Amino acid sequence: PRTHARGGLSARPPADNYVRQGVRTLMEGQDGSSPVPLKPFLDRLAASGITPNMGSFIGQGSGVQRVVVDYPPPLGDDAGIRGGLELLLMSLAACAGQTVVPLLRRMGQPVEGCTVEATGRRRDEHPTVLAHIELRFMLAGAGLEPAAVDRAITLGEEEFCPVWAMLKGGTTITRSFEVVDRSRGVAAATPA
């Protein structure tokens, strides 16, 4: 049998509690929070005595960049992103931004910059999924029209952003934006 450890090996490296139950393989970091760096962690496990087989997760996309996910101290070295939900928020922000900017450019809007912040609130009970996500778009451009920005964000939400489409069925996602014309300051903003 196998099971997920979620930090259990850091607290009890011999994993005798799992071994007595017949568990032979443990997956550490099933939510994307593997101990990093792995080598010292694996060396500590090997030196501890009885330990089942152990697997861990480090993601790599289609490019060469690797994404490292780590526990905060004392369980980890805080050498990476803190868990899968943080990666999920980053994915949503990236997808939303990569959707909205090209839509605005197709509308002939002068987009000079775009930042998307995604913050989430987790449920108290397990599984502690994101119950609410807030997306905040900050766009810059001389003459960028707030109505066009609102339309592009709506199109992203309703038709073009696949991450947003996947999440909105089970999570409340609210959005707001501000448009900044650096020569004049904030041109328009929606309520936060």
CORZIJO-V32028 format. One line per field, one symbol per residue. ss: DSSP state (H for helix, E for strand, C for the rest). psi: psi as a letter, one per 20 degrees, with the letter a starting at -180 (. if undefined). Layout:
BEGIN
ss = ???
psi = ???
END
This chain:
BEGIN
ss = CEEECCCHHHHCCCCHHHHCCCCCEEECCCCCCCCCCHHHHHHHHHHCCCCCEEECCCEECCCCCEECECCCCCCCCCCCECCHHHHHHHHHHHHHHHHHHHHHHHCCCCCCEEEEEEEEEECCCCCCCEEEEEEEEEEECCCCCHHHHHHHHHHHHHHHCHHHHHHHCCCEEEEEEEEEECCCEEEEECCC
psi = qrrphmihhhhmhikhhgghjjpippopkijjlqppqgghghggghiicoprqpqrppqpaiaipqpppqqqqihajljaqmrhhghggggggggggiggghghhhikqmphqpppppqqpqqhqqpmrohppppopoqqpojpphhhggggggggghhhohggghhihippoqqrqqppohiibphqqqq.
END
